[in-house]
């Protein structure tokens, strides 16, 4: 059955309550009576309804009072601003002010005891972190844009962000935890930029969730002493991909260490698990010792897959198999998160507006929150499950939801979902949905 704490109306209401606490930015139109939470919830509605642009959303809203009524019933929006005004006001919002919107979703998952099922390896939560781009232009830019200078003299201005989610090897759904913009001031190289943003992100996570037992899943960029010390200071465990080219000292130490080994064979594939304890991370941090794991798959006497990791988790012959499953979950940030946002209706790489300050980042964060709500519904809602089963694909479901939203008066999210999966009765004055 759908859990009350995690059902759409409850989650959206909690998010709106957090938005109400944000101090409204001062703009040239501050005398306007539209509260800031209506601006932010309008952004959430754009992404929940999978609109490809703010202009199309604005055009539909202006068409009829029916759509305005549906925005009120489903999202609590009393007055949706025009797209121009929406961009102006959101450009002034501070990105960190939206983090409580994500935090309240995690809180509701904890309250409903759903998050407990995601514990893995010493009852910790696996949190992959990775970066992706969400804006690029040769002309439009702001003070926070990163710059890529090309040989022909042109410049690409772009925005990237680091994001992280809670994941589990047994579940498809991920729960977004936080996102941090990578800004021009972070450094002149990709490594500097991502590392500095990563330090801010782990501090943000720990500040938001001081008691959450977390194990970060990271790529090879973070196999360095200073970042691992940041993780330790934040009381976070880690599993970090290591490469022989980038971590030669570490691999040399591994080859000269006492290596433990076990194998499994299945479906013609031999899986080799090797590990060693207490190796120096590099030749400059002799005091920082890590455990090392290497996993190899062989088929027909050929290596078809190999990966290595460093970790603070104490591996043994009994838990090495679960460890490798956990380590390979790092790809869920790319597969279940970024690919979903880019290819399943959210229009992640579309320019919803750049602005002069924070608009591009604010729209990215609102999309991240809307995605989190959808993931919770997919993981926990019977209404969602039945509707998805009827429509067969999420792209079809998004299309049906938007069609109903545009053409019928809808009194609740329950009505919206039920009319999708229940047989439609002949039209009467008491029909679930009313025509305008």
PyMOL commands that set and color helices and strands:
alter all, ss='L'
color gray80, all
select helices_A, chain A and resi 4-6+8-20+36-48+54-63+65-75+83-91+95-111+115-118+184-186+190-208+220-222+225-233+248-255+320-343+359-380+382-391+394-407+413-421
alter helices_A, ss='H'
color red, helices_A
select strands_A, chain A and resi 119-120+124-137+146-149+155-167+175-182+214-218+237-242+260-266+269-280+289-299+302-311+408-409+434-435
alter strands_A, ss='S'
color yellow, strands_A
deselect
rebuild
show_as cartoon
